[in-house]
């Protein structure tokens, strides 16, 4: 399977040769890492037994797929990555919101994988040679998990706004107009105000702020947790607030 070399540029139709098998192999391989262990660790940490843990993981995965899978439709129509594609809603400069969130999420998951790997190594050495346990590494893992949860609350309203835009335009985009900022140019149908769609940006910021106020982690607890009975519904709330606000403003 050849790797594309276009980066954030539009990928020509003749180079778009990947199929479902290629996608499955990439996604499957990406999940064969220690960072995924944390998702299996979360249900027992909340006091669930074996089968309740399995059930919660399966249902959570299916629910997550229903929410995130439609995002793939956007890039199919724009022939570029999702962050650049979000310029249709946020403006060709405003799409930097998605770029920054995506970068931070990637760094967060990478760090999570590294620290979990370190915890596994320290735990193994501790059992084999009687070295100190991985208490520090576990603390770092909790910290990175909290970091990823915070970023999820920030990223969800961006994804929801992008999906609303997809539905409104019927999947019809102007791929060349999305590349204005990348080409150091100005203008085009996605230029809005100096490259920013203020309504979309304000909607995302409001959704992200409310989401952060509803987060529950070992490091930080938001003031809105009292409204949800202490349950972390931050990504749901942030998505709803961002989506409703964007719909109302536009």
URTA-V13113 format. One line per field, one symbol per residue. ss: DSSP state (2 for helix, 1 for strand, 0 for the rest). burial: 1 if it has 9 or more other ideal C-beta (glycine too) atoms within 8 Angstrom, else 0. A space follows every 50 residues. Layout:
ss = ???
burial = ???
//
This chain:
ss = 00000000000022200002222222222200022222222222200002 22222222222222222200222222220002222022220000022222 22222222222222222222222222222000002222222222222222 22222222222222222220000000222000000000000010010222 22222222222200010000102222220000022222222222222220
burial = 00000101011000000000011010000000001101010011000000 01100110000000000000101110111101111111111111101110 11011001111110111111011011000000010011011111111111 11111111111111110010001110111110000001011100111011 11110111011111111000010110010001011011111110110000
//
